[in-house]
């Protein structure tokens, strides 16, 4: 008996290493990453997204802090492909990579190098039991406040804020200027 397996369901259990394929622009290393997120399952008794949104943070390989998965953007892949690859390698989740949250320029803490970092939201559809860096990193689902408190990079905190603002904007409650929120108010959920 022969079983056919779709290539999209296969996860290589080895991370890419080396810098031979790394992209550089004007001397800056190009890195990409994702903020993996999900909504809690259950009753939604609130319109406050911070109560229902969770993000996945991972431990840093070189320090004690937590961060979102990110790594080098290589010449044989698009930004979104690289961001998804890094997220699978480092956090062991996959899903839908959404529109870019932005670009940040920052200096490496360990190298005297400048970087350009691009972050994307990733709506998690699958959490893998085995992934390439499972022995090197820990992963943890957190609410927004917890993730913001433990994230070690200022630029990733800004990306998280942009994600929350984007998602909040999709669920924002809009009411007239005189709306106080009483039972007689006309609320429109967008």
Residue, then its C-alpha position, 0 to 999 in steps of 0.5 A: x500500500x502506498x500513501x500519498x502525502x500532500x507536500x503542504x502537510x509535511x514539515x521538515x524538522x530541520x531549521x535552515x542555517x547559515x547566511x549564504x542566502x540571506x538578503x541584505x539591502x544597503x548593508x542591512x540584513x533583512x529579517x521577517x517574522x510573524x505574530x501568531x494569534x488566535x481567538x479564544x474559543x467559547x462564549x463571547x460576552x464582551x466586545x473587548x478584543x483583549x479578552x478574546x485574543x491570544x498571541x504566541x511568544x517564544x523564548x529567545x535562543x540567546x537570552x532570557x526574554x520572549x519574542x515573536x518568531x523571526x529570522x532571515x529573509x532568504x533570496x529564494x523566498x518571498x517575505x510571506x514565505x520566509x515569515x511562515x517558514x520562520x514561524x514553523x521552525x521556531x514556534x511550531x505553528x502554521x496558518x494564514x499569513x496576513x498583510x504586513x504590519x510594517x517595517x522597522x529598522x533596528x540595531x542587533x543587540x549581539x552584533x554591531x549590525x543594522x537590520x530591517x525587520x518586517x512583521x506579519x500577523x499569522x492567524x494560527x490554524x494548526x499547532x504542531x506537536x513536533x517542529x524544528x526548534x522544539x528543543x531550543x525554544x519554549x512557546x506560550x500563548x498569552x493575552x496581549x498585556x502579558x505578551x507586551x510585558x515579556x517581549x524583549x524587542x521594542x519594534x515587536x511591541x510596536x508590531x503587536x500594537x499595530x496588530x491589536x489596532x488592526x483587529x480591533x478596528x475590524x470589531x470596533x463598536x461605533x456609536x453616535x457622539x452622544x452614545x453613553x452605552x445604555x440600552x437605548x443606544x444604537x450600536x453598530x458592530x463593524 
